[in-house]
């Protein structure tokens, strides 16, 4: 009986010991978890600025040096939206991209798509400044891209995209920088109907190029537009749309809402707004020009569009004070696109 009691006591002590060890380790795990939660809360972009490990940023290969191949000095913090004003547009692009974390490719030897605004055959601000595109090509290769493609489809009134790119100088500069230039009219199409696209009851056709690349950089212009009032990041997606769907959209009195809904189909990894020059009247191909020398960069298209909207108004465009009251931006907000108000 005594032996059985001693054996039972021994087993009990062992069990208590095991539970004690488990409790200690659990407490340590919970403590670490709470520390991690607090750390992540500090990373929340309250003031449009978050901390980021500099090593990660250094690997992105972007910096603010005037020499694109110089040693990279990463930003100490990453912004939700960066706004740079500088007469040196290439420098402004590098600095703006650096401040939002650089071009961070998900895998080695990625294929990068740069989607400028080549709606017409006019030089910037009718179309994206070639210097902005050239700088982004170099940054993409610096970040480790295997291949960079510059692609768009011009507007209905200017059907030959490659001819338009040649006339603006974009094609020559992009190819010299090592990019492949593509007219999306000669590319493939995929029918899609995103969830929530109420103004596209039958869906729309989008270029298959978005399925063939690993990273998308949208490069819109900060300017006005006679039909939609503004042409910024959301509207830059129109160049990926099949021409027939594009024509149908322009006949609709819900064109702004339809443009917002195109962006339900894909999300650019980086948006870099060209505000080297802007139209503050008319548009898209002619208007009153203002040399604002702005470059805006972000990974969140709606938030960035509201910032670009405010910059456009600041430059003299006659716009409502509240960007979200614009039907395109307001509809994107209703569609739950990520959004934070940013003061400029």
N, C-alpha and C positions, 0 to 999 in steps of 0.2 A: 504493500500500500504506500509506504514511504517513498519507494523508488518511483512509483507511478506519479506521486505528487511532485517529486523533484523534476521528473521528466516534463510534466505539464507546465511547471513553473519555468523551466528552461525554454520551452516552446513559446510561452507567453512573453518572456523577456525578448526573445528573438523577434517576435511579431511587433512588439512595441518599438524595438530598434529600427526595424524596417520602415514602420510608419513615421518614425521621427526623421529618418533620412529623407523619405519622400516629402515630408512637410517642409524640411529645410530647403530642398531643391525647388519645390513649388513656390516657396516664398521668394527665392532668388529669381526664378523665371518671371513671376508677377512683377517684381521690382524692375527687372529689365524691360518688361513689356510697357510698364507705366512710363519709364524713361523714354522709350521709343515713341510712345504716343505723344508725349510732351515735345519731343524733337520734331515729329511730323507736324505738330500744331505750329511750331515756329516756322516751318517751311510753307505754311499756308500763305498765299499771296494777298495779305491784307492791304499793304501799301504798294501793291503791284511789284514787290520785290521779294525774292527769296534767296536763301543761301544755297550754294551748290558746291560740291567737292571740286576743287580746282583741278585735280588730276583728271576727272572726267572731262572737264572743259578743255584741258590741254590736249586730250586725245582727239577732240573734235577738229583740231587743226585750224581754228579760226583765231584771229587776233586783231588788234587795232593798229598794227604797224603799217607804215606807208608802203613797205616792200612786202608783197604778197607771200614771198618765200622766206621772209625773215623769221627769226625765232618768235614763237608765239607767246604772248603774255595774256593769259585769260582774264576775263573780268572777275572781280571778287564776288559779285552777286549776279543773280539772274533775274531779269525783269519780265513781267508779264507782257508788257509792251515797251519797246524802246523807241524814242523819238530823237533823231539826230538832225541837226541843221548845220550844214557845212558846204561851202562852195566846192570843196574837193569831194565830188560825189562818190568816187570809188572808196575814199577813206570813210565817208559816211555810211556806206553799205557795210563795210567791214566792221565798223564800230557797232552799228545797229544789230547786225547778226550776232556779234560776239556778246552783246548785252542780254540777248535772250537765250543764250546757251550754245550758240554755234550750230553748225550742221552736224547732227549726231546720227550717223548711219547705223542701222540695226545689224548689219552684217558686212563682212569684208567684200570688196569688189561689187558694191551696190550700183544699180542703174538709177540715175537721178533725172527726173523730168523737171525742166524749168519752163513754166507756162507764162510767157509775157502777154501783154495786150497788143496785138497787131490787128486791130479792128479795121484799119484803113492803110493807105500808103503814105500818110503824112508823117513827117518827122515829129519827135516828141515835143509837146505832150499829147499829140494825137495818138502816138504809139509809145511803147516803153523805151526809155533811153537805153541805147546799146551799151553804154558804159556800165549801167547797173547790171545788165545781163552778163556782160563779160566778167565783171568782178565776181558774180555768183558762180559762174562756171569754174573760175580758178579756185574759189573757196570749196566747191564741191569736190574737185580733184584733190585739193589739199586735205580734205576730210577723209579721203580714201575711196572715192567713187571710181569704179571701173570704166564707166561710160556716162556721158551727160548728153541728154537729148533736149533740144529747144524746139518746142512745138506749139502751134496754134492754128486756128482756122479763122480767116478774116470775115468781116461782115458781108452782108448780102450785096452791098454796092461795090465791093472790092473783092471779087471772087478768087483772084489768083494770089494765094497767101505767100508763096515763095517769091513771086515778083514784088509783092509789097515789102517783104523782108529785105529784099535786095535793094529796093529803092530807099528804104530808111537806113540802110547800112547795117542792119542787125544781122543779116545772114553772113556777110563777110567777116564781121567782128566775132560772131559766135564760132564760126568754123576755124578762124585763126586761133581762137582760144582752145580749140580741141573738141568742140561739141558737134554733134550731128543735128542738122536742121530738118524738121519734118513738117510737111503740110498735112494737117489732120483730115483734110477732105479726101486724101488718097489712102487713108488708114481705115481700119475696121470699125464697126459699130456694135454696140450691145444694147438691147432693149432692157430697160429697167423701170420699175415702179417702186420707189422707196416708200416705206411705211410713213404715213403722215402727209404725203404729197397729194393733197385734196384738189389742187388746181391742175393736176396732170392725171385725170381719171384713167387715161389709157397708157400712162407712163411716157417715157421719152427714150431716145437713143443717145447714148454717150460713147465717146471714143474709147476703144479698147486699150488705148495707150496707158490708161490708169491702172490696168491689170498687168501691164508688162514692165512696170518700174517698181523700185523699192522705196523711193522717196520723192515727194512732190513739193516743189517750190513754186508758189504762185506769185507772180510779179505784176500786180495791177498798178494803175496810175491813179493819182489823186486828182480827180477832175469832175466837172459837171457833165451832164448829159441831157439833151433836149427831151428825150422820151421819159427817162426815169429820174431825172433830177441829179442823180449822182452815178458815177461808175467807179466802184472801189473793189474790195476783195470778193464779195459775194458775186458781183456781176462778172468778174473775170472768168467765172466758170462757164459762161455762155460760149466761149470759144471752143469748148469741148463737146458742144451739142451739135447734133446732126442738123444740116441746113434746113430741111423741111420742118423739123420741130422748132427750129429757131424762127422761121417765118410765121408759124402758127402762134408762137408765143408773142411775137410783136404785134399781132392782130388782136390780142386779148387786152381787155381793160384791167386785167389782173397780172400784168407783166411783171411788176415788182415782186409780187408774192410768188409767181412761178420761178423767178430767178432765185429767190431764197430757197425754194424747194429743190432746185437742182443740186444744191449743196448738201442735201440729205444723202446723196449717192456716194460721196467721197469726202475726205477731209485732207486738205493740204497739210504737210508736216511743218511747213514754214511759209509765212506770207511776208513778202518784202515789198512795201509800197514805194513806188517811184513818185516823189514829189519834187524832183529837180526843177521841173516846170509844171504848171497846172493851168487848166482852163477854169476860169471862175464864171464864165458865161457860156451858153450854147454847149458845144460838144456833141458827138465824140471826136469829130475830125477838125473842127474849126472853133474858134472862140477867143475871148480875151485872155492872153497869156500873162501869168505871173511867175517869176522865178523865185520860188520859195526855198529851194535848196533843201527840201526835207526828205528824209528817208525814215520810214517807220517799219518796224519788224515785230512779229509776234507769231505764236503758234495757235492763237485763238482768233478765228476769223471775225466773229461778230464784235467782240471787244475791240479788236484792231480797227474794224470798219467804223465804229463809233468815234474812235480817236482820229482817224483820217478825216471823217466827216467834220469834226470840230476844227481840225487844221484847215480844211477847205473853207469853212465859214470864216475862220480867222484871216485867211488870205483875201477875203472879199466876196465870196459866193453868197448869194441871197438864199439862205437856208433857215429852216426852223431852228430854234435854240436847242430843242431836244432831239437827238438823233433817233431815238426809239420811236418817235412819232412819224418817222419816214416809213411808208408802207413796206419797203423791203426789209429794213432793219427790225421794224416792229413785228413783222411776220416771223422772222428768224428767231426773235425773242419768244414768241408764242410757241414756236416749234422746239423750244428748250435748248437752243444753242447755248453753250457756256457763255456767260456774260458777267463782267464786272465793270462798274463805272470807273473811268479813269479821268482825273482832272488834268488839264494841260495849261 
